[in-house]
Amino acid sequence: PAQVIPRITRRLIPFLILSLAAVGLNILTGYCGQLSLGSGAFMAIGAYSAYKFGTGVHIPLEIFTINVPPLPVFWCILLGGLMSAFVGILFGIPSLRIKGLYLAVATLAAQFFIDWMFARVKWFTNYSSSGSVSTPPIEIFGWTLDTPVHNYLFVLSVAVVMTLAAKNLVRGHIGRSWMAIRDMDVAAEVIGIRPMTAKLSAFAVSSFYAGVAGALWGFIRLGAWEPL
């Protein structure tokens, strides 16, 4: 039993992480009716952003230099999700004019662009010669995640909290506006729902969930990876 439990938890960790990404995609497609094929790109943004915040951010500008010291892993994962949400809003702007398969193709462009950017811009990998990155040791509020069981419990906690948050969100005013846009965007606009706010908020929330899932995949599942 002492050997079986770590093996089971290793199998369940990727299941929980991808389930969290699926929750984000379900918000965008299932509740708001916006087709997207760029979830993988938003997961990558979350992973690389969390890695950068975990190792320190250095941005030299002409006037001043931005230096962000390495942050704890919990905040790295949260900021990775926020960065993914910001990029998701940018790639969600075409949804204001196009829909259906055309929107899916537009979001698919995010996949190719993000892959190209991480492979070519060495700043994201801290100028590593091989392009590979390694995440720092994982410690959450003094709790060191050094065993599969600890990793599983942490991922399970994040998945449960974020799933409950999504459940409450879709039951509120924002969720109802998403469903109104999904059913008929013209009628939703007539009754006072702003399509721009509803669609972009759906892209932001969906990308946030994908970004957190990507950060968990990079820190918990992989520990080290390299761009394709």
SERO-4910 file (N, C-alpha, C, O; in steps of 0.05 Angstrom, whole numbers):
BEGIN
 pado doro    nc1    nc2    nc3   cac1   cac2   cac3    cc1    cc2    cc3    oc1    oc2    oc3
  Pro    A     16    -24      0      0      0      0     17     25      0      9     46    -12
  Ala    A     40     24     13     57     48     14     67     56    -13     74     79    -18
  Gln    A     69     36    -32     79     42    -59     56     47    -78     59     61    -98
  Val    A     32     36    -72      9     39    -90     -2     67    -89     -9     78   -110
  Ile    A     -4     79    -65    -16    106    -62      0    127    -78    -13    143    -92
  Pro    A     27    128    -77     41    148    -94     36    144   -123     34    163   -139
  Arg    A     34    119   -132     29    113   -161      1    123   -169     -2    135   -190
  Ile    A    -18    119   -152    -46    128   -158    -47    159   -159    -59    170   -177
  Thr    A    -34    171   -140    -34    201   -140    -20    212   -164    -28    233   -174
  Arg    A      1    199   -173     15    209   -198     -4    208   -222     -2    225   -239
  Arg    A    -21    188   -223    -40    185   -245    -63    205   -242    -73    215   -263
  Leu    A    -70    212   -218    -92    230   -214    -85    259   -217   -102    276   -223
  Ile    A    -60    266   -213    -51    294   -215    -57    306   -243    -70    327   -245
  Pro    A    -48    293   -265    -54    304   -291    -84    304   -297    -94    322   -311
  Phe    A    -99    285   -287   -128    285   -290   -140    309   -278   -158    322   -290
  Leu    A   -132    316   -254   -143    340   -240   -136    366   -254   -152    384   -257
  Ile    A   -111    367   -263   -102    392   -276   -117    396   -302   -126    418   -308
  Leu    A   -119    376   -319   -133    378   -344   -163    382   -340   -177    395   -356
  Ser    A   -174    371   -318   -202    377   -311   -206    406   -305   -227    418   -312
  Leu    A   -187    418   -292   -189    447   -286   -188    463   -312   -203    482   -314
  Ala    A   -171    456   -330   -171    469   -356   -197    465   -371   -207    483   -384
  Ala    A   -209    441   -368   -235    435   -381   -257    453   -369   -275    461   -384
  Val    A   -256    458   -343   -276    476   -331   -274    503   -344   -295    516   -350
  Gly    A   -250    513   -348   -247    539   -361   -257    539   -389   -271    558   -398
  Leu    A   -252    518   -405   -262    517   -432   -292    514   -432   -306    525   -450
  Asn    A   -304    500   -412   -333    497   -411   -346    524   -405   -368    529   -415
  Ile    A   -333    541   -390   -344    568   -385   -346    583   -411   -366    597   -417
  Leu    A   -325    582   -428   -325    597   -452   -343    585   -473   -359    600   -486
  Thr    A   -341    559   -477   -357    547   -499   -384    538   -490   -404    543   -503
  Gly    A   -386    525   -467   -411    514   -458   -431    535   -448   -455    533   -453
  Tyr    A   -421    556   -434   -438    576   -423   -440    601   -440   -462    613   -442
  Cys    A   -418    609   -453   -419    633   -470   -422    627   -499   -427    645   -515
  Gly    A   -417    602   -508   -421    595   -536   -399    605   -554   -404    607   -578
  Gln    A   -376    610   -544   -353    620   -561   -334    597   -565   -323    586   -546
  Leu    A   -330    590   -590   -312    568   -597   -283    577   -595   -276    599   -604
  Ser    A   -266    561   -583   -238    567   -580   -221    542   -582   -228    521   -571
  Leu    A   -199    545   -596   -180    523   -599   -152    532   -588   -132    520   -594
  Gly    A   -152    552   -571   -127    563   -561   -122    557   -532   -106    571   -519
  Ser    A   -136    537   -520   -132    532   -492   -103    523   -486    -92    530   -465
  Gly    A    -91    508   -504    -63    500   -500    -44    523   -498    -25    523   -483
  Ala    A    -49    544   -515    -33    568   -514    -36    582   -487    -16    592   -476
  Phe    A    -60    584   -477    -64    598   -451    -52    582   -428    -43    593   -408
  Met    A    -51    555   -430    -38    539   -410     -8    545   -411      5    546   -390
  Ala    A      3    548   -435     32    553   -437     39    581   -426     59    584   -413
  Ile    A     21    600   -430     26    627   -418     26    625   -388     43    638   -375
  Gly    A      8    610   -377      7    607   -348     32    594   -337     43    602   -316
  Ala    A     42    573   -352     66    559   -343     91    577   -344    106    579   -325
  Tyr    A     95    591   -367    119    607   -370    117    632   -352    138    641   -341
  Ser    A     94    643   -349     91    667   -331     97    659   -302    111    674   -288
  Ala    A     87    637   -294     92    627   -266    122    622   -263    133    628   -242
  Tyr    A    135    611   -283    164    606   -282    179    632   -279    198    634   -263
  Lys    A    172    652   -295    186    678   -294    182    691   -267    202    701   -256
  Phe    A    158    691   -257    154    703   -230    168    687   -209    175    699   -188
  Gly    A    171    662   -213    185    645   -193    215    649   -193    228    643   -173
  Thr    A    226    657   -215    255    661   -217    263    690   -217    287    696   -217
  Gly    A    244    709   -218    250    737   -218    247    749   -246    255    737   -266
  Val    A    236    773   -247    231    786   -273    249    810   -275    250    827   -256
  His    A    264    812   -296    282    835   -301    276    846   -329    280    833   -349
  Ile    A    266    871   -330    259    884   -355    274    910   -356    266    930   -344
  Pro    A    296    912   -372    310    937   -375    297    955   -395    292    948   -418
  Leu    A    290    979   -386    278    999   -403    297   1023   -406    317   1024   -392
  Glu    A    290   1041   -424    307   1064   -429    308   1083   -404    329   1094   -398
  Ile    A    285   1087   -391    284   1106   -369    291   1093   -343    306   1104   -327
  Phe    A    280   1069   -338    285   1055   -313    283   1025   -318    275   1016   -340
  Thr    A    291   1010   -298    291    981   -300    271    969   -281    271    976   -257
  Ile    A    255    950   -290    236    936   -274    248    911   -263    257    893   -278
  Asn    A    250    909   -237    260    885   -224    240    874   -205    232    887   -185
  Val    A    231    850   -210    212    836   -192    226    812   -180    234    794   -194
  Pro    A    230    812   -153    245    789   -141    228    763   -144    204    764   -148
  Pro    A    241    741   -141    227    715   -142    204    714   -121    208    721    -98
  Leu    A    181    705   -130    158    704   -113    152    676   -104    161    657   -117
  Pro    A    137    673    -82    129    646    -74    112    632    -95    100    645   -112
  Val    A    112    606    -94     99    590   -116     69    596   -117     58    597   -139
  Phe    A     56    600    -95     28    605    -95     21    630   -111      3    630   -128
  Trp    A     36    651   -107     32    676   -122     40    673   -151     29    686   -168
  Cys    A     60    657   -156     69    652   -184     46    639   -200     41    647   -222
  Ile    A     33    620   -188     11    606   -202    -12    625   -206    -24    625   -227
  Leu    A    -18    642   -186    -40    661   -189    -34    682   -210    -51    688   -226
  Leu    A     -9    692   -210     -2    712   -230      0    700   -258     -6    713   -277
  Gly    A      8    674   -259      7    661   -285    -21    660   -297    -24    664   -321
  Gly    A    -40    654   -279    -68    655   -289    -77    682   -297    -92    685   -317
  Leu    A    -69    703   -283    -77    731   -290    -64    739   -316    -77    752   -333
  Met    A    -39    732   -321    -26    738   -346    -40    724   -369    -44    735   -391
  Ser    A    -48    699   -365    -63    684   -385    -90    697   -390    -99    698   -413
  Ala    A   -103    707   -369   -129    721   -373   -125    746   -390   -142    752   -407
  Phe    A   -104    761   -385    -99    786   -401    -95    779   -430   -106    792   -448
  Val    A    -79    758   -436    -75    751   -464   -101    739   -476   -106    744   -499
  Gly    A   -116    725   -459   -142    715   -469   -161    737   -478   -176    734   -497
  Ile    A   -160    760   -463   -177    782   -471   -168    793   -499   -185    799   -516
  Leu    A   -142    794   -503   -132    804   -529   -141    786   -552   -149    796   -573
  Phe    A   -138    760   -548   -146    742   -569   -176    738   -570   -186    726   -589
  Gly    A   -191    748   -550   -220    746   -551   -233    770   -565   -257    769   -570
  Ile    A   -217    790   -571   -229    814   -585   -242    806   -611   -263    818   -618
  Pro    A   -230    788   -628   -244    781   -653   -272    769   -649   -288    770   -667
  Ser    A   -279    759   -624   -305    749   -619   -327    770   -621   -351    764   -623
  Leu    A   -319    796   -620   -338    817   -622   -349    820   -650   -370    832   -655
  Arg    A   -334    809   -670   -342    812   -698   -348    785   -712   -364    784   -730
  Ile    A   -335    764   -703   -338    738   -716   -347    718   -696   -344    722   -672
  Lys    A   -357    695   -706   -366    674   -688   -364    648   -702   -357    646   -725
  Gly    A   -369    626   -687   -369    600   -698   -341    590   -706   -322    595   -691
  Leu    A   -339    576   -728   -314    564   -737   -293    586   -743   -269    581   -739
  Tyr    A   -302    609   -752   -283    631   -758   -269    640   -732   -245    646   -732
  Leu    A   -285    641   -710   -273    648   -684   -254    626   -675   -233    632   -663
  Ala    A   -261    601   -679   -243    579   -672   -216    581   -686   -195    576   -674
  Val    A   -217    588   -712   -192    590   -727   -176    614   -716   -152    613   -714
  Ala    A   -190    636   -709   -176    659   -699   -162    653   -672   -139    662   -668
  Thr    A   -175    638   -655   -163    631   -630   -141    610   -634   -122    608   -618
  Leu    A   -143    594   -655   -122    574   -660    -96    588   -667    -74    578   -663
  Ala    A    -98    613   -678    -74    628   -684    -58    634   -659    -34    636   -660
  Ala    A    -72    636   -636    -58    640   -611    -39    617   -605    -17    621   -594
  Gln    A    -48    593   -612    -31    569   -607     -4    571   -622     17    567   -610
  Phe    A     -6    578   -648     19    579   -664     36    603   -655     61    601   -654
  Phe    A     24    626   -650     39    650   -643     53    646   -616     76    653   -613
  Ile    A     39    636   -596     51    632   -570     73    612   -571     94    616   -558
  Asp    A     70    590   -585     91    570   -588    116    582   -601    138    578   -592
  Trp    A    111    598   -622    134    611   -635    148    631   -617    172    632   -617
  Met    A    133    646   -601    144    666   -584    161    654   -562    184    663   -557
  Phe    A    152    633   -549    167    620   -528    192    606   -538    212    604   -524
  Ala    A    191    597   -563    214    583   -574    235    602   -585    259    595   -586
  Arg    A    227    627   -592    246    646   -604    255    667   -585    278    676   -587
  Val    A    239    676   -567    246    697   -549    259    685   -524    245    673   -507
  Lys    A    285    687   -522    300    673   -500    295    686   -473    302    673   -453
  Trp    A    284    709   -472    279    722   -446    260    705   -429    263    705   -404
  Phe    A    241    692   -442    222    676   -426    235    651   -413    225    641   -393
  Thr    A    258    642   -424    272    619   -412    297    628   -398    315    612   -393
  Asn    A    299    654   -391    322    666   -377    348    661   -393    369    655   -381
  Tyr    A    345    663   -419    368    660   -438    383    633   -434    407    632   -436
  Ser    A    368    612   -430    379    586   -428    389    577   -455    375    580   -475
  Ser    A    413    566   -456    425    558   -482    409    535   -495    406    534   -519
  Ser    A    399    517   -479    384    494   -489    354    500   -492    339    485   -505
  Gly    A    345    523   -481    317    530   -482    300    517   -460    276    523   -458
  Ser    A    312    499   -444    297    486   -423    296    503   -398    313    520   -393
  Val    A    275    499   -382    272    513   -357    266    493   -335    256    472   -340
  Ser    A    274    500   -311    269    484   -287    256    501   -266    265    523   -260
  Thr    A    235    491   -255    220    506   -235    234    505   -208    248    486   -202
  Pro    A    231    526   -192    243    526   -165    229    507   -147    208    497   -154
  Pro    A    241    501   -124    228    483   -104    200    493    -97    196    518    -94
  Ile    A    182    475    -93    154    482    -88    149    482    -58    150    462    -45
  Glu    A    142    506    -48    136    509    -20    112    528    -18    114    551    -27
  Ile    A     90    519     -6     65    534     -4     60    540     26     53    523     41
  Phe    A     64    566     33     59    575     61     73    557     81     62    548    101
  Gly    A     99    551     76    114    534     94    110    504     90    123    488    104
  Trp    A     93    496     72     88    468     66    103    460     41     97    469     20
  Thr    A    123    443     44    140    434     22    127    411      7    120    391     19
  Leu    A    123    415    -19    111    394    -35    133    376    -47    143    382    -69
  Asp    A    141    356    -32    163    339    -41    155    310    -45    173    293    -50
  Thr    A    129    304    -43    120    276    -48     96    277    -67     82    297    -68
  Pro    A     90    255    -81     67    255    -98     41    260    -83     22    272    -94
  Val    A     39    250    -59     15    254    -43     11    284    -36    -12    294    -38
  His    A     32    297    -29     30    326    -23     22    341    -48      5    359    -47
  Asn    A     34    334    -71     27    347    -96     -2    343   -103    -16    361   -112
  Tyr    A    -11    318    -99    -39    312   -105    -58    328    -87    -78    338    -97
  Leu    A    -52    329    -62    -70    344    -43    -71    373    -50    -93    386    -49
  Phe    A    -49    385    -58    -49    413    -66    -65    417    -91    -81    436    -93
  Val    A    -60    401   -112    -75    404   -137   -105    399   -132   -121    413   -144
  Leu    A   -111    379   -116   -139    374   -110   -152    398    -96   -175    404   -102
  Ser    A   -138    410    -78   -149    434    -64   -155    456    -83   -176    469    -83
  Val    A   -135    462   -101   -139    483   -121   -162    477   -139   -178    494   -145
  Ala    A   -164    452   -149   -185    444   -167   -213    447   -154   -232    456   -167
  Val    A   -215    438   -129   -241    440   -115   -249    469   -111   -272    476   -116
  Val    A   -231    485   -102   -238    513    -96   -245    528   -122   -265    542   -123
  Met    A   -230    524   -143   -236    538   -168   -261    527   -182   -275    542   -195
  Thr    A   -267    501   -179   -291    490   -190   -316    501   -176   -335    508   -189
  Leu    A   -314    503   -149   -337    515   -134   -340    544   -141   -362    554   -143
  Ala    A   -318    559   -145   -319    587   -153   -333    589   -180   -349    607   -185
  Ala    A   -326    572   -199   -338    573   -226   -368    566   -224   -384    578   -238
  Lys    A   -375    547   -207   -403    540   -204   -419    564   -193   -441    569   -203
  Asn    A   -409    578   -174   -423    602   -163   -423    624   -183   -442    640   -184
  Leu    A   -402    626   -199   -401    648   -219   -422    645   -240   -435    664   -248
  Val    A   -425    621   -251   -445    617   -272   -473    619   -262   -492    622   -279
  Arg    A   -477    617   -236   -504    620   -226   -512    649   -221   -535    656   -215
  Gly    A   -492    667   -222   -497    695   -217   -504    711   -242   -511    700   -263
  His    A   -502    738   -239   -509    756   -261   -491    752   -285   -500    752   -308
  Ile    A   -465    748   -280   -446    745   -302   -452    719   -317   -452    719   -342
  Gly    A   -458    697   -303   -464    672   -316   -490    674   -333   -491    663   -354
  Arg    A   -510    688   -323   -534    691   -338   -530    708   -363   -542    703   -384
  Ser    A   -512    727   -361   -506    743   -385   -491    726   -406   -495    729   -430
  Trp    A   -474    708   -397   -460    690   -415   -480    672   -429   -479    668   -454
  Met    A   -499    661   -414   -518    643   -426   -537    658   -445   -546    646   -465
  Ala    A   -543    683   -439   -559    699   -458   -545    704   -484   -557    702   -506
  Ile    A   -519    709   -483   -503    713   -507   -502    687   -523   -502    687   -547
  Arg    A   -499    664   -509   -498    638   -522   -524    632   -537   -523    622   -559
  Asp    A   -547    638   -524   -573    631   -537   -579    649   -561   -586    639   -582
  Met    A   -576    676   -557   -581    694   -579   -569    721   -572   -580    735   -555
  Asp    A   -546    728   -584   -532    752   -576   -548    778   -582   -546    797   -568
  Val    A   -564    777   -604   -579    801   -611   -601    806   -590   -604    829   -581
  Ala    A   -615    785   -582   -636    788   -562   -623    796   -535   -635    812   -520
  Ala    A   -600    786   -529   -586    793   -504   -579    823   -504   -582    836   -483
  Glu    A   -571    833   -527   -564    862   -528   -589    879   -525   -588    901   -514
  Val    A   -611    869   -535   -637    884   -534   -645    887   -504   -656    908   -497
  Ile    A   -641    867   -488   -650    868   -460   -629    881   -442   -632    882   -418
  Gly    A   -607    892   -454   -589    908   -438   -562    895   -432   -546    907   -418
  Ile    A   -557    871   -442   -531    858   -437   -511    868   -458   -517    868   -482
  Arg    A   -488    875   -449   -467    885   -467   -451    861   -478   -437    848   -462
  Pro    A   -453    856   -504   -438    833   -515   -408    835   -510   -395    814   -505
  Met    A   -396    859   -512   -368    861   -509   -359    853   -481   -340    838   -477
  Thr    A   -374    863   -460   -368    856   -433   -371    826   -427   -354    814   -414
  Ala    A   -393    815   -437   -398    787   -432   -378    769   -446   -367    750   -433
  Lys    A   -372    774   -471   -354    757   -486   -325    759   -475   -312    738   -471
  Leu    A   -316    783   -471   -289    786   -462   -285    776   -433   -264    765   -427
  Ser    A   -305    779   -417   -303    768   -390   -303    738   -390   -289    725   -374
  Ala    A   -317    725   -409   -316    696   -412   -288    687   -421   -278    667   -411
  Phe    A   -277    702   -440   -250    695   -448   -230    699   -426   -212    683   -422
  Ala    A   -233    720   -410   -215    725   -388   -216    703   -367   -196    692   -358
  Val    A   -240    696   -358   -244    675   -338   -234    648   -348   -220    633   -334
  Ser    A   -241    641   -373   -233    616   -384   -202    615   -387   -190    594   -380
  Ser    A   -190    636   -396   -161    637   -398   -147    636   -371   -126    624   -368
  Phe    A   -159    648   -351   -148    647   -324   -147    618   -314   -127    609   -303
  Tyr    A   -169    603   -318   -169    575   -309   -149    559   -325   -135    542   -313
  Ala    A   -146    564   -351   -126    550   -367    -98    557   -358    -81    540   -357
  Gly    A    -94    583   -351    -68    591   -342    -60    579   -316    -37    570   -313
  Val    A    -78    577   -297    -72    564   -272    -67    534   -276    -49    523   -264
  Ala    A    -82    522   -294    -77    494   -301    -50    490   -313    -35    471   -307
  Gly    A    -42    508   -331    -16    507   -343      7    510   -323     27    496   -324
  Ala    A      3    529   -304     23    533   -283     26    508   -266     48    500   -258
  Leu    A      3    496   -259      4    471   -243     17    449   -259     33    433   -248
  Trp    A     12    448   -285     24    427   -301     54    430   -302     69    411   -301
  Gly    A     63    455   -304     92    460   -306    106    455   -279    127    443   -278
  Phe    A     94    465   -257    107    463   -231    104    436   -219    123    425   -207
  Ile    A     80    424   -220     74    399   -206     79    375   -224     92    356   -216
  Arg    A     69    376   -249     70    352   -266     98    349   -279    108    327   -279
  Leu    A    109    371   -289    134    369   -304    158    375   -286    176    358   -283
  Gly    A    159    399   -276    183    408   -261    204    420   -279    219    437   -270
  Ala    A    206    411   -303    225    422   -323    214    415   -351    202    394   -355
  Trp    A    217    434   -369    207    430   -396    223    448   -415    239    465   -406
  Glu    A    218    446   -441    230    463   -461    210    469   -483    193    452   -488
  Pro    A    213    492   -496    194    499   -517    197    479   -541    218    468   -546
  Leu    A    175    476   -555    176    458   -579    190    472   -602    192    461   -623
***
